[in-house]
Amino acid sequence: MRKALPPLTKGVASSRLGTIAVIATFGGLLFRYDTGVINGALDSRGSSLGLTPATEGILTSSLLVGAAPGAFFIG
């Protein structure tokens, strides 16, 4: 048999949860923005730098690896 959940009350944990949710939302938005910018620049970057598909993939993945901690710390 299930126990009833305690009633929702305003407290320290509820305000922290809201803060954590806002920070996580901004971190996700920033990471998605970085991904979109990188995707939009693939064509011009590959032709101007003379990249092969392999080096273009390495460059793109390294940019995303840098964008993840940036979005985490900014968020």
Secondary structure per residue as TSV (DSSP state, phi and psi in degrees):
chain	resnum	aa	ss	phi	psi
A	1	M	-	360.0	139.0
A	2	R	-	-81.8	144.5
A	3	K	-	-88.0	149.3
A	4	A	-	-73.9	142.9
A	5	L	-	-74.6	148.4
A	6	P	-	-68.1	155.4
A	7	P	-	-67.1	149.1
A	8	L	-	-74.0	128.5
A	9	T	-	-129.2	157.1
A	10	K	-	-79.8	132.4
A	11	G	-	-162.7	-170.4
A	12	V	H	-63.5	-41.5
A	13	A	H	-66.6	-35.5
A	14	S	H	-69.9	-35.8
A	15	S	H	-73.2	-34.8
A	16	R	H	-65.9	-38.6
A	17	L	H	-63.0	-40.9
A	18	G	H	-64.1	-40.7
A	19	T	H	-64.8	-44.1
A	20	I	H	-63.4	-39.1
A	21	A	H	-65.3	-40.8
A	22	V	H	-66.4	-43.7
A	23	I	H	-63.4	-43.1
A	24	A	H	-65.0	-36.8
A	25	T	H	-64.6	-46.4
A	26	F	H	-65.9	-37.6
A	27	G	H	-61.8	-43.3
A	28	G	H	-66.0	-41.1
A	29	L	H	-63.9	-41.7
A	30	L	H	-66.0	-39.9
A	31	F	H	-65.7	-41.0
A	32	R	H	-66.1	-38.1
A	33	Y	H	-62.7	-44.4
A	34	D	H	-60.4	-41.3
A	35	T	H	-63.9	-40.4
A	36	G	H	-66.1	-39.5
A	37	V	H	-65.8	-42.2
A	38	I	H	-63.7	-42.0
A	39	N	H	-64.5	-38.7
A	40	G	H	-69.1	-23.9
A	41	A	T	-96.0	1.8
A	42	L	H	-62.6	-43.5
A	43	D	H	-64.7	-50.2
A	44	S	H	-70.9	-34.0
A	45	R	H	-67.2	-42.1
A	46	G	H	-65.8	-39.9
A	47	S	H	-77.7	-36.2
A	48	S	H	-76.7	-30.6
A	49	L	H	-96.2	-7.9
A	50	G	T	67.1	44.0
A	51	L	-	-84.9	145.2
A	52	T	-	-83.6	165.6
A	53	P	H	-57.7	-34.9
A	54	A	H	-68.4	-46.5
A	55	T	H	-70.3	-30.1
A	56	E	H	-66.0	-39.5
A	57	G	H	-65.9	-40.4
A	58	I	H	-65.2	-42.5
A	59	L	H	-64.1	-43.8
A	60	T	H	-64.6	-44.2
A	61	S	H	-66.5	-35.7
A	62	S	H	-69.0	-33.9
A	63	L	H	-66.1	-39.7
A	64	L	H	-69.4	-35.0
A	65	V	H	-65.7	-34.1
A	66	G	H	-75.4	-30.2
A	67	A	H	-73.0	-31.2
A	68	A	H	-64.1	-51.8
A	69	P	H	-65.6	-32.4
A	70	G	H	-63.0	-44.8
A	71	A	H	-66.5	-34.7
A	72	F	H	-65.8	-48.2
A	73	F	H	-74.6	-33.6
A	74	I	H	-70.0	-39.4
A	75	G	-	-66.6	360.0
